[in-house]
Amino acid sequence: MSGGLAALLDDVAAIAKIAAASVDDVAAGAGRSSTKAAGVIIDDAAVTPRYVQGMRPNRELPMIRKIAVGSLRNKLLIILPILLLLSQFVPWILTPLLMLGGLYLCYEGVEKVWEKVNPHHEAPKTPAAAKGEGHEKKMVSGAIRTDFILSAEIMVISLNEVADVESVWMRGVILLIVGILITVVVYGAVALIVKMDDVGLHLVETKEGGLANFGHGLVKAMPVVMSVLSTVGIAAMIWVGGHILLVGFDELGWHAPYELVHGLEVLVAGALGPVGGFAGWLVNTIGSAILGLIIGGIAVVVMHLVAKLRGKGGHGDETEAVEPEGEAGAAETEGKAEGTEPEGEADESAEPANDQTGGTKAD
């Protein structure tokens, strides 16, 4: 009896050791995966605030919560199962998938650079806060769709870092942890960024002295923070996308770009002694960014040509920018019609417009 109990305790101890080792492996894998996906995470955090910009302050956090829930659903219920199946049965497809995501990042980054260099004029927009619940739902849906692409890229990068883990269940647990952790970090940061100016305004209105000055500083600093975050997000997209393509080309057999960048990295790192490690990383980053700019630029030119051939002009965003305006304009017209029907002045002001339109048509 005592011998059986001792054997059972030994088995329990062995299982505990395996579990402890597994926890260490999971933690290490999750940390490694999260670090590699950092560039895309920054971009995710930079993109989302745009979707709540201009909304009423009391709707900002509820919108961010809805987007975060949608992001978690994207990662855990759609992307995770698909990636686990692919990694188990067709592992060779991970590199092409990773490169496809890298190409998308390069394209998006260069497209944003092009828009900054060559801005196009948009029609005056109705304030987002005045567009109602339908507009809010549309913005949340758009943010979740954008998040799906970025989440897929984050999860593929993470999976690629732990592809050598034999157990599919272990890979699943690591990706589960990474998905939850990244979603909490990204949307927690987004909520903090979006509400920071409100916090500053509250301090200005309710406090005095140093706290009021601090609040005033927050209000003034937020536009700068948003601008810096947007720029960092664009740079991160180009750099991360370029690095993914650089490594992917090497794995698929085209070694020249990787060997050139890696050779320069080793040369600089060896020549600069104490700061060689950082300098080597910087060389690799610049090389990846240059490749990202070249390939992203080619993708932008191709997409603009395709858009022109389809009759949509050079900027794909223009139809998107005008479309909400049409809805807002229709709603505004309907509201004005209901509100001004009893008024004689409105009817009289409308008559010359009709006559003028009729005259124009006759002409």
TORKOL-4160 file (C-alpha; in steps of 0.2 Angstrom, whole numbers, padded with zeros to 4 digits, m for minus):
363
<pt num="1" X="0000" Y="0000" Z="0000"/>
<pt num="2" X="0014" Y="0012" Z="0005"/>
<pt num="3" X="0024" Y="0007" Z="m0010"/>
<pt num="4" X="0009" Y="0010" Z="m0021"/>
<pt num="5" X="0007" Y="0027" Z="m0013"/>
<pt num="6" X="0025" Y="0031" Z="m0015"/>
<pt num="7" X="0024" Y="0027" Z="m0034"/>
<pt num="8" X="0009" Y="0038" Z="m0036"/>
<pt num="9" X="0018" Y="0052" Z="m0027"/>
<pt num="10" X="0033" Y="0050" Z="m0039"/>
<pt num="11" X="0021" Y="0050" Z="m0054"/>
<pt num="12" X="0013" Y="0066" Z="m0047"/>
<pt num="13" X="0030" Y="0074" Z="m0045"/>
<pt num="14" X="0036" Y="0069" Z="m0062"/>
<pt num="15" X="0020" Y="0076" Z="m0070"/>
<pt num="16" X="0022" Y="0092" Z="m0060"/>
<pt num="17" X="0040" Y="0094" Z="m0066"/>
<pt num="18" X="0034" Y="0091" Z="m0084"/>
<pt num="19" X="0020" Y="0104" Z="m0081"/>
<pt num="20" X="0032" Y="0117" Z="m0074"/>
<pt num="21" X="0044" Y="0114" Z="m0089"/>
<pt num="22" X="0029" Y="0116" Z="m0100"/>
<pt num="23" X="0024" Y="0132" Z="m0092"/>
<pt num="24" X="0042" Y="0139" Z="m0094"/>
<pt num="25" X="0042" Y="0134" Z="m0112"/>
<pt num="26" X="0025" Y="0142" Z="m0115"/>
<pt num="27" X="0031" Y="0158" Z="m0106"/>
<pt num="28" X="0047" Y="0159" Z="m0116"/>
<pt num="29" X="0037" Y="0155" Z="m0132"/>
<pt num="30" X="0024" Y="0168" Z="m0129"/>
<pt num="31" X="0038" Y="0181" Z="m0125"/>
<pt num="32" X="0048" Y="0177" Z="m0140"/>
<pt num="33" X="0032" Y="0178" Z="m0151"/>
<pt num="34" X="0026" Y="0194" Z="m0144"/>
<pt num="35" X="0043" Y="0203" Z="m0146"/>
<pt num="36" X="0044" Y="0198" Z="m0165"/>
<pt num="37" X="0027" Y="0204" Z="m0168"/>
<pt num="38" X="0031" Y="0221" Z="m0159"/>
<pt num="39" X="0031" Y="0231" Z="m0175"/>
<pt num="40" X="0014" Y="0225" Z="m0181"/>
<pt num="41" X="0007" Y="0228" Z="m0163"/>
<pt num="42" X="0013" Y="0247" Z="m0164"/>
<pt num="43" X="0004" Y="0249" Z="m0180"/>
<pt num="44" X="m0012" Y="0241" Z="m0173"/>
<pt num="45" X="m0011" Y="0253" Z="m0158"/>
<pt num="46" X="m0008" Y="0268" Z="m0171"/>
<pt num="47" X="m0022" Y="0263" Z="m0182"/>
<pt num="48" X="m0037" Y="0261" Z="m0170"/>
<pt num="49" X="m0038" Y="0278" Z="m0163"/>
<pt num="50" X="m0043" Y="0285" Z="m0180"/>
<pt num="51" X="m0059" Y="0275" Z="m0179"/>
<pt num="52" X="m0065" Y="0284" Z="m0164"/>
<pt num="53" X="m0058" Y="0301" Z="m0168"/>
<pt num="54" X="m0072" Y="0315" Z="m0168"/>
<pt num="55" X="m0085" Y="0304" Z="m0159"/>
<pt num="56" X="m0093" Y="0310" Z="m0143"/>
<pt num="57" X="m0082" Y="0307" Z="m0128"/>
<pt num="58" X="m0095" Y="0296" Z="m0119"/>
<pt num="59" X="m0095" Y="0284" Z="m0135"/>
<pt num="60" X="m0076" Y="0282" Z="m0136"/>
<pt num="61" X="m0073" Y="0269" Z="m0123"/>
<pt num="62" X="m0088" Y="0258" Z="m0128"/>
<pt num="63" X="m0082" Y="0258" Z="m0146"/>
<pt num="64" X="m0065" Y="0253" Z="m0141"/>
<pt num="65" X="m0072" Y="0239" Z="m0130"/>
<pt num="66" X="m0082" Y="0233" Z="m0145"/>
<pt num="67" X="m0067" Y="0233" Z="m0157"/>
<pt num="68" X="m0057" Y="0224" Z="m0144"/>
<pt num="69" X="m0070" Y="0210" Z="m0142"/>
<pt num="70" X="m0070" Y="0209" Z="m0161"/>
<pt num="71" X="m0051" Y="0208" Z="m0161"/>
<pt num="72" X="m0051" Y="0194" Z="m0148"/>
<pt num="73" X="m0064" Y="0185" Z="m0158"/>
<pt num="74" X="m0054" Y="0187" Z="m0174"/>
<pt num="75" X="m0038" Y="0180" Z="m0166"/>
<pt num="76" X="m0045" Y="0166" Z="m0155"/>
<pt num="77" X="m0061" Y="0159" Z="m0165"/>
<pt num="78" X="m0055" Y="0161" Z="m0183"/>
<pt num="79" X="m0036" Y="0164" Z="m0185"/>
<pt num="80" X="m0030" Y="0153" Z="m0172"/>
<pt num="81" X="m0039" Y="0137" Z="m0177"/>
<pt num="82" X="m0034" Y="0140" Z="m0195"/>
<pt num="83" X="m0016" Y="0143" Z="m0192"/>
<pt num="84" X="m0015" Y="0127" Z="m0180"/>
<pt num="85" X="m0022" Y="0116" Z="m0194"/>
<pt num="86" X="m0010" Y="0123" Z="m0207"/>
<pt num="87" X="0005" Y="0122" Z="m0196"/>
<pt num="88" X="0000" Y="0103" Z="m0192"/>
<pt num="89" X="m0004" Y="0097" Z="m0210"/>
<pt num="90" X="0004" Y="0110" Z="m0222"/>
<pt num="91" X="0018" Y="0118" Z="m0212"/>
<pt num="92" X="0027" Y="0124" Z="m0228"/>
<pt num="93" X="0013" Y="0136" Z="m0232"/>
<pt num="94" X="0018" Y="0147" Z="m0216"/>
<pt num="95" X="0032" Y="0156" Z="m0225"/>
<pt num="96" X="0021" Y="0161" Z="m0240"/>
<pt num="97" X="0008" Y="0167" Z="m0229"/>
<pt num="98" X="0020" Y="0177" Z="m0219"/>
<pt num="99" X="0027" Y="0185" Z="m0234"/>
<pt num="100" X="0009" Y="0189" Z="m0240"/>
<pt num="101" X="0006" Y="0198" Z="m0224"/>
<pt num="102" X="0023" Y="0207" Z="m0226"/>
<pt num="103" X="0019" Y="0213" Z="m0243"/>
<pt num="104" X="0002" Y="0220" Z="m0236"/>
<pt num="105" X="0012" Y="0229" Z="m0223"/>
<pt num="106" X="0024" Y="0237" Z="m0235"/>
<pt num="107" X="0010" Y="0242" Z="m0247"/>
<pt num="108" X="0000" Y="0250" Z="m0232"/>
<pt num="109" X="0016" Y="0259" Z="m0226"/>
<pt num="110" X="0021" Y="0266" Z="m0242"/>
<pt num="111" X="0003" Y="0271" Z="m0247"/>
<pt num="112" X="0002" Y="0281" Z="m0231"/>
<pt num="113" X="0019" Y="0289" Z="m0235"/>
<pt num="114" X="0012" Y="0293" Z="m0252"/>
<pt num="115" X="m0003" Y="0301" Z="m0245"/>
<pt num="116" X="0007" Y="0312" Z="m0234"/>
<pt num="117" X="0019" Y="0318" Z="m0248"/>
<pt num="118" X="0004" Y="0320" Z="m0261"/>
<pt num="119" X="m0012" Y="0323" Z="m0250"/>
<pt num="120" X="m0028" Y="0324" Z="m0260"/>
<pt num="121" X="m0042" Y="0335" Z="m0255"/>
<pt num="122" X="m0057" Y="0328" Z="m0248"/>
<pt num="123" X="m0075" Y="0335" Z="m0247"/>
<pt num="124" X="m0080" Y="0343" Z="m0231"/>
<pt num="125" X="m0085" Y="0330" Z="m0219"/>
<pt num="126" X="m0100" Y="0330" Z="m0207"/>
<pt num="127" X="m0093" Y="0329" Z="m0189"/>
<pt num="128" X="m0092" Y="0310" Z="m0184"/>
<pt num="129" X="m0102" Y="0314" Z="m0168"/>
<pt num="130" X="m0117" Y="0321" Z="m0178"/>
<pt num="131" X="m0119" Y="0305" Z="m0189"/>
<pt num="132" X="m0128" Y="0294" Z="m0176"/>
<pt num="133" X="m0128" Y="0276" Z="m0171"/>
<pt num="134" X="m0127" Y="0269" Z="m0189"/>
<pt num="135" X="m0111" Y="0278" Z="m0192"/>
<pt num="136" X="m0104" Y="0271" Z="m0176"/>
<pt num="137" X="m0108" Y="0254" Z="m0180"/>
<pt num="138" X="m0100" Y="0256" Z="m0197"/>
<pt num="139" X="m0084" Y="0263" Z="m0190"/>
<pt num="140" X="m0083" Y="0248" Z="m0177"/>
<pt num="141" X="m0085" Y="0236" Z="m0191"/>
<pt num="142" X="m0072" Y="0244" Z="m0202"/>
<pt num="143" X="m0060" Y="0244" Z="m0187"/>
<pt num="144" X="m0063" Y="0225" Z="m0184"/>
<pt num="145" X="m0060" Y="0221" Z="m0202"/>
<pt num="146" X="m0044" Y="0231" Z="m0202"/>
<pt num="147" X="m0039" Y="0222" Z="m0186"/>
<pt num="148" X="m0042" Y="0205" Z="m0194"/>
<pt num="149" X="m0028" Y="0208" Z="m0206"/>
<pt num="150" X="m0016" Y="0215" Z="m0193"/>
<pt num="151" X="m0021" Y="0201" Z="m0180"/>
<pt num="152" X="m0018" Y="0188" Z="m0194"/>
<pt num="153" X="m0001" Y="0195" Z="m0197"/>
<pt num="154" X="0003" Y="0195" Z="m0178"/>
<pt num="155" X="m0003" Y="0177" Z="m0176"/>
<pt num="156" X="0007" Y="0171" Z="m0191"/>
<pt num="157" X="0023" Y="0180" Z="m0185"/>
<pt num="158" X="0020" Y="0172" Z="m0167"/>
<pt num="159" X="0017" Y="0155" Z="m0174"/>
<pt num="160" X="0032" Y="0156" Z="m0185"/>
<pt num="161" X="0043" Y="0159" Z="m0169"/>
<pt num="162" X="0036" Y="0143" Z="m0161"/>
<pt num="163" X="0035" Y="0132" Z="m0176"/>
<pt num="164" X="0048" Y="0120" Z="m0169"/>
<pt num="165" X="0037" Y="0116" Z="m0154"/>
<pt num="166" X="0031" Y="0098" Z="m0158"/>
<pt num="167" X="0015" Y="0098" Z="m0149"/>
<pt num="168" X="0001" Y="0106" Z="m0158"/>
<pt num="169" X="m0008" Y="0109" Z="m0141"/>
<pt num="170" X="0008" Y="0118" Z="m0134"/>
<pt num="171" X="0008" Y="0129" Z="m0150"/>
<pt num="172" X="m0011" Y="0132" Z="m0147"/>
<pt num="173" X="m0008" Y="0137" Z="m0129"/>
<pt num="174" X="0006" Y="0149" Z="m0134"/>
<pt num="175" X="m0004" Y="0157" Z="m0147"/>
<pt num="176" X="m0019" Y="0159" Z="m0136"/>
<pt num="177" X="m0009" Y="0168" Z="m0123"/>
<pt num="178" X="m0001" Y="0179" Z="m0136"/>
<pt num="179" X="m0018" Y="0183" Z="m0143"/>
<pt num="180" X="m0026" Y="0188" Z="m0127"/>
<pt num="181" X="m0010" Y="0197" Z="m0120"/>
<pt num="182" X="m0008" Y="0207" Z="m0136"/>
<pt num="183" X="m0026" Y="0212" Z="m0137"/>
<pt num="184" X="m0026" Y="0218" Z="m0119"/>
<pt num="185" X="m0010" Y="0228" Z="m0121"/>
<pt num="186" X="m0015" Y="0236" Z="m0138"/>
<pt num="187" X="m0033" Y="0241" Z="m0134"/>
<pt num="188" X="m0028" Y="0246" Z="m0116"/>
<pt num="189" X="m0015" Y="0258" Z="m0124"/>
<pt num="190" X="m0028" Y="0264" Z="m0136"/>
<pt num="191" X="m0041" Y="0268" Z="m0123"/>
<pt num="192" X="m0027" Y="0277" Z="m0113"/>
<pt num="193" X="m0022" Y="0287" Z="m0128"/>
<pt num="194" X="m0039" Y="0292" Z="m0133"/>
<pt num="195" X="m0045" Y="0297" Z="m0116"/>
<pt num="196" X="m0029" Y="0306" Z="m0111"/>
<pt num="197" X="m0035" Y="0323" Z="m0117"/>
<pt num="198" X="m0051" Y="0321" Z="m0107"/>
<pt num="199" X="m0041" Y="0317" Z="m0092"/>
<pt num="200" X="m0030" Y="0333" Z="m0095"/>
<pt num="201" X="m0046" Y="0343" Z="m0097"/>
<pt num="202" X="m0053" Y="0336" Z="m0081"/>
<pt num="203" X="m0038" Y="0341" Z="m0072"/>
<pt num="204" X="m0038" Y="0359" Z="m0079"/>
<pt num="205" X="m0056" Y="0361" Z="m0074"/>
<pt num="206" X="m0056" Y="0353" Z="m0057"/>
<pt num="207" X="m0038" Y="0356" Z="m0050"/>
<pt num="208" X="m0026" Y="0370" Z="m0047"/>
<pt num="209" X="m0008" Y="0373" Z="m0048"/>
<pt num="210" X="0004" Y="0360" Z="m0053"/>
<pt num="211" X="m0010" Y="0347" Z="m0057"/>
<pt num="212" X="m0019" Y="0360" Z="m0068"/>
<pt num="213" X="m0003" Y="0364" Z="m0077"/>
<pt num="214" X="0000" Y="0345" Z="m0080"/>
<pt num="215" X="m0018" Y="0343" Z="m0087"/>
<pt num="216" X="m0015" Y="0358" Z="m0099"/>
<pt num="217" X="0001" Y="0350" Z="m0104"/>
<pt num="218" X="m0008" Y="0334" Z="m0108"/>
<pt num="219" X="m0021" Y="0342" Z="m0118"/>
<pt num="220" X="m0008" Y="0351" Z="m0129"/>
<pt num="221" X="0003" Y="0336" Z="m0130"/>
<pt num="222" X="m0010" Y="0324" Z="m0137"/>
<pt num="223" X="m0010" Y="0330" Z="m0155"/>
<pt num="224" X="0009" Y="0328" Z="m0155"/>
<pt num="225" X="0008" Y="0311" Z="m0147"/>
<pt num="226" X="m0005" Y="0305" Z="m0160"/>
<pt num="227" X="0006" Y="0312" Z="m0174"/>
<pt num="228" X="0021" Y="0303" Z="m0168"/>
<pt num="229" X="0012" Y="0287" Z="m0165"/>
<pt num="230" X="0005" Y="0288" Z="m0183"/>
<pt num="231" X="0023" Y="0291" Z="m0190"/>
<pt num="232" X="0030" Y="0277" Z="m0179"/>
<pt num="233" X="0016" Y="0265" Z="m0185"/>
<pt num="234" X="0020" Y="0269" Z="m0203"/>
<pt num="235" X="0039" Y="0266" Z="m0201"/>
<pt num="236" X="0036" Y="0250" Z="m0191"/>
<pt num="237" X="0025" Y="0243" Z="m0205"/>
<pt num="238" X="0038" Y="0246" Z="m0219"/>
<pt num="239" X="0052" Y="0240" Z="m0208"/>
<pt num="240" X="0043" Y="0224" Z="m0201"/>
<pt num="241" X="0036" Y="0220" Z="m0219"/>
<pt num="242" X="0053" Y="0222" Z="m0227"/>
<pt num="243" X="0061" Y="0211" Z="m0214"/>
<pt num="244" X="0048" Y="0198" Z="m0216"/>
<pt num="245" X="0051" Y="0198" Z="m0235"/>
<pt num="246" X="0070" Y="0198" Z="m0233"/>
<pt num="247" X="0070" Y="0182" Z="m0223"/>
<pt num="248" X="0056" Y="0174" Z="m0233"/>
<pt num="249" X="0065" Y="0177" Z="m0249"/>
<pt num="250" X="0080" Y="0168" Z="m0241"/>
<pt num="251" X="0070" Y="0153" Z="m0235"/>
<pt num="252" X="0062" Y="0151" Z="m0253"/>
<pt num="253" X="0079" Y="0151" Z="m0261"/>
<pt num="254" X="0083" Y="0169" Z="m0266"/>
<pt num="255" X="0098" Y="0172" Z="m0255"/>
<pt num="256" X="0106" Y="0188" Z="m0262"/>
<pt num="257" X="0096" Y="0201" Z="m0253"/>
<pt num="258" X="0097" Y="0193" Z="m0236"/>
<pt num="259" X="0116" Y="0189" Z="m0238"/>
<pt num="260" X="0119" Y="0207" Z="m0243"/>
<pt num="261" X="0110" Y="0215" Z="m0228"/>
<pt num="262" X="0117" Y="0201" Z="m0216"/>
<pt num="263" X="0135" Y="0204" Z="m0222"/>
<pt num="264" X="0134" Y="0222" Z="m0219"/>
<pt num="265" X="0126" Y="0219" Z="m0202"/>
<pt num="266" X="0141" Y="0208" Z="m0197"/>
<pt num="267" X="0154" Y="0220" Z="m0204"/>
<pt num="268" X="0147" Y="0235" Z="m0195"/>
<pt num="269" X="0144" Y="0225" Z="m0179"/>
<pt num="270" X="0162" Y="0219" Z="m0179"/>
<pt num="271" X="0170" Y="0236" Z="m0183"/>
<pt num="272" X="0161" Y="0247" Z="m0170"/>
<pt num="273" X="0166" Y="0237" Z="m0154"/>
<pt num="274" X="0155" Y="0241" Z="m0139"/>
<pt num="275" X="0141" Y="0249" Z="m0149"/>
<pt num="276" X="0143" Y="0236" Z="m0163"/>
<pt num="277" X="0127" Y="0226" Z="m0158"/>
<pt num="278" X="0116" Y="0241" Z="m0159"/>
<pt num="279" X="0124" Y="0247" Z="m0175"/>
<pt num="280" X="0122" Y="0230" Z="m0183"/>
<pt num="281" X="0104" Y="0230" Z="m0178"/>
<pt num="282" X="0102" Y="0247" Z="m0186"/>
<pt num="283" X="0110" Y="0241" Z="m0202"/>
<pt num="284" X="0098" Y="0227" Z="m0203"/>
<pt num="285" X="0083" Y="0238" Z="m0199"/>
<pt num="286" X="0088" Y="0251" Z="m0213"/>
<pt num="287" X="0091" Y="0237" Z="m0225"/>
<pt num="288" X="0074" Y="0229" Z="m0221"/>
<pt num="289" X="0066" Y="0246" Z="m0223"/>
<pt num="290" X="0074" Y="0250" Z="m0240"/>
<pt num="291" X="0067" Y="0233" Z="m0246"/>
<pt num="292" X="0050" Y="0237" Z="m0239"/>
<pt num="293" X="0050" Y="0254" Z="m0247"/>
<pt num="294" X="0055" Y="0246" Z="m0264"/>
<pt num="295" X="0042" Y="0232" Z="m0264"/>
<pt num="296" X="0029" Y="0243" Z="m0256"/>
<pt num="297" X="0032" Y="0256" Z="m0269"/>
<pt num="298" X="0029" Y="0244" Z="m0283"/>
<pt num="299" X="0013" Y="0237" Z="m0275"/>
<pt num="300" X="0007" Y="0255" Z="m0273"/>
<pt num="301" X="0010" Y="0259" Z="m0291"/>
<pt num="302" X="0002" Y="0243" Z="m0297"/>
<pt num="303" X="m0014" Y="0246" Z="m0286"/>
<pt num="304" X="m0015" Y="0264" Z="m0292"/>
<pt num="305" X="m0014" Y="0258" Z="m0310"/>
<pt num="306" X="m0027" Y="0245" Z="m0307"/>
<pt num="307" X="m0039" Y="0258" Z="m0299"/>
<pt num="308" X="m0036" Y="0270" Z="m0314"/>
<pt num="309" X="m0041" Y="0256" Z="m0326"/>
<pt num="310" X="m0056" Y="0253" Z="m0316"/>
<pt num="311" X="m0061" Y="0271" Z="m0317"/>
<pt num="312" X="m0059" Y="0275" Z="m0298"/>
<pt num="313" X="m0044" Y="0286" Z="m0300"/>
<pt num="314" X="m0027" Y="0285" Z="m0291"/>
<pt num="315" X="m0034" Y="0285" Z="m0273"/>
<pt num="316" X="m0044" Y="0271" Z="m0267"/>
<pt num="317" X="m0049" Y="0281" Z="m0252"/>
<pt num="318" X="m0059" Y="0294" Z="m0261"/>
<pt num="319" X="m0074" Y="0283" Z="m0263"/>
<pt num="320" X="m0073" Y="0278" Z="m0245"/>
<pt num="321" X="m0072" Y="0296" Z="m0239"/>
<pt num="322" X="m0087" Y="0302" Z="m0250"/>
<pt num="323" X="m0098" Y="0287" Z="m0246"/>
<pt num="324" X="m0101" Y="0292" Z="m0228"/>
<pt num="325" X="m0104" Y="0310" Z="m0233"/>
<pt num="326" X="m0118" Y="0304" Z="m0245"/>
<pt num="327" X="m0126" Y="0295" Z="m0230"/>
<pt num="328" X="m0124" Y="0309" Z="m0219"/>
<pt num="329" X="m0130" Y="0322" Z="m0232"/>
<pt num="330" X="m0146" Y="0311" Z="m0235"/>
<pt num="331" X="m0150" Y="0310" Z="m0217"/>
<pt num="332" X="m0147" Y="0329" Z="m0215"/>
<pt num="333" X="m0158" Y="0332" Z="m0230"/>
<pt num="334" X="m0172" Y="0321" Z="m0223"/>
<pt num="335" X="m0171" Y="0329" Z="m0206"/>
<pt num="336" X="m0172" Y="0347" Z="m0213"/>
<pt num="337" X="m0187" Y="0342" Z="m0224"/>
<pt num="338" X="m0196" Y="0336" Z="m0208"/>
<pt num="339" X="m0191" Y="0350" Z="m0198"/>
<pt num="340" X="m0194" Y="0364" Z="m0210"/>
<pt num="341" X="m0210" Y="0358" Z="m0219"/>
<pt num="342" X="m0222" Y="0370" Z="m0210"/>
<pt num="343" X="m0210" Y="0385" Z="m0213"/>
<pt num="344" X="m0215" Y="0395" Z="m0228"/>
<pt num="345" X="m0198" Y="0403" Z="m0229"/>
<pt num="346" X="m0190" Y="0386" Z="m0233"/>
<pt num="347" X="m0202" Y="0382" Z="m0247"/>
<pt num="348" X="m0199" Y="0399" Z="m0254"/>
<pt num="349" X="m0180" Y="0397" Z="m0253"/>
<pt num="350" X="m0181" Y="0380" Z="m0262"/>
<pt num="351" X="m0191" Y="0387" Z="m0277"/>
<pt num="352" X="m0177" Y="0397" Z="m0285"/>
<pt num="353" X="m0166" Y="0382" Z="m0283"/>
<pt num="354" X="m0179" Y="0372" Z="m0293"/>
<pt num="355" X="m0181" Y="0385" Z="m0306"/>
<pt num="356" X="m0163" Y="0387" Z="m0308"/>
<pt num="357" X="m0160" Y="0368" Z="m0309"/>
<pt num="358" X="m0174" Y="0368" Z="m0322"/>
<pt num="359" X="m0166" Y="0382" Z="m0331"/>
<pt num="360" X="m0150" Y="0374" Z="m0332"/>
<pt num="361" X="m0157" Y="0358" Z="m0339"/>
<pt num="362" X="m0167" Y="0368" Z="m0352"/>
<pt num="363" X="m0151" Y="0377" Z="m0357"/>
